[in-house]
Amino acid sequence: MVPLELLREIGGALLLIAGAFFFTAGTVGLIRFPDVRSRLHALAKADTLGLGLVLLGVGVLLGSWTVGVVLLATWILALGAASVSAHVLARLEREQREGAS
């Protein structure tokens, strides 16, 4: 029988690896996509999911409800910051494009 502690560590490590994968996918999208809006979409979506998985993995590994609440608050603030910054950058890109025409 596998101890519960070992299952928790394996689950936390898998969540960290999955989060790192999404961070990497977002970075590849940032480099490879052709225009600003596609790059922003790839980066905002993949990095937000990657951050959520990394924070969830850290929460599982630490095993504290207090730390989990702080990590959840951090992720919610990051969701808001990512959406606002992507919106501002897309608006600036549109204004520059319209000014150039």
C-alpha positions as CSV (number, residue, x, y, z in Angstrom):
1,M,0.0,0.0,0.0
2,V,1.3,3.4,-1.0
3,P,1.5,6.0,1.8
4,L,-0.6,9.1,1.5
5,E,2.4,11.4,1.9
6,L,4.0,9.8,-1.2
7,L,0.8,10.3,-3.2
8,R,0.6,13.9,-2.2
9,E,4.2,14.5,-3.3
10,I,3.7,12.8,-6.6
11,G,0.5,14.7,-7.2
12,G,2.2,18.0,-6.3
13,A,5.2,17.3,-8.6
14,L,2.9,16.4,-11.5
15,L,1.0,19.7,-11.0
16,L,4.3,21.6,-11.0
17,I,5.4,19.8,-14.2
18,A,2.1,20.5,-15.9
19,G,2.3,24.2,-14.9
20,A,5.8,24.4,-16.4
21,F,4.6,22.8,-19.6
22,F,1.9,25.5,-20.0
23,F,4.4,28.3,-19.2
24,T,6.6,26.8,-22.0
25,A,3.7,26.6,-24.4
26,G,2.8,30.2,-23.7
27,T,6.4,31.3,-24.4
28,V,6.5,29.3,-27.7
29,G,3.2,31.0,-28.7
30,L,4.7,34.4,-27.9
31,I,7.7,33.7,-30.1
32,R,6.0,31.9,-33.0
33,F,2.6,33.6,-33.5
34,P,2.5,36.2,-36.3
35,D,0.6,39.2,-34.7
36,V,0.3,41.0,-31.4
37,R,-3.2,39.8,-30.6
38,S,-2.4,36.1,-31.2
39,R,0.7,36.4,-29.1
40,L,-1.2,38.1,-26.3
41,H,-3.9,35.4,-26.3
42,A,-1.4,32.6,-26.2
43,L,0.6,34.2,-23.4
44,A,-2.3,35.3,-21.2
45,K,-4.2,32.0,-21.4
46,A,-1.3,29.6,-21.1
47,D,0.6,31.5,-18.5
48,T,-2.5,32.0,-16.3
49,L,-3.3,28.3,-16.5
50,G,0.4,27.5,-15.9
51,L,0.5,29.8,-12.8
52,G,-2.7,28.2,-11.5
53,L,-1.2,24.7,-11.8
54,V,2.1,25.7,-10.2
55,L,0.4,27.4,-7.3
56,L,-1.9,24.4,-6.9
57,G,1.1,22.1,-6.9
58,V,2.9,24.2,-4.3
59,G,-0.3,24.2,-2.2
60,V,-0.5,20.4,-2.4
61,L,3.1,20.0,-1.4
62,L,2.9,22.4,1.5
63,G,-0.4,21.0,2.7
64,S,-1.6,24.1,4.6
65,W,-5.0,25.6,4.2
66,T,-3.6,29.1,5.1
67,V,-1.0,28.9,2.4
68,G,-3.6,27.6,0.0
69,V,-5.9,30.6,0.6
70,V,-2.9,33.0,0.0
71,L,-2.0,31.1,-3.2
72,L,-5.6,31.3,-4.4
73,A,-5.7,35.0,-3.8
74,T,-2.4,35.3,-5.7
75,W,-3.8,33.4,-8.6
76,I,-7.0,35.5,-8.7
77,L,-5.0,38.8,-8.7
78,A,-2.8,37.4,-11.5
79,L,-5.9,36.6,-13.5
80,G,-7.1,40.2,-13.2
81,A,-3.6,41.6,-14.0
82,A,-3.2,39.4,-17.1
83,S,-6.6,40.3,-18.5
84,V,-6.1,44.1,-17.9
85,S,-2.6,44.1,-19.3
86,A,-3.6,42.1,-22.4
87,H,-6.5,44.5,-23.0
88,V,-4.3,47.6,-22.7
89,L,-1.6,46.2,-25.0
90,A,-4.2,45.1,-27.6
91,R,-5.8,48.6,-27.5
92,L,-2.4,50.3,-27.9
93,E,-1.7,48.0,-30.9
94,R,-5.0,48.9,-32.5
95,E,-4.5,52.6,-32.0
96,Q,-1.0,52.4,-33.6
97,R,-2.3,50.4,-36.5
98,E,-5.2,52.9,-37.1
99,G,-2.8,55.8,-36.8
100,A,-0.5,54.3,-39.4
101,S,-3.2,53.9,-42.0
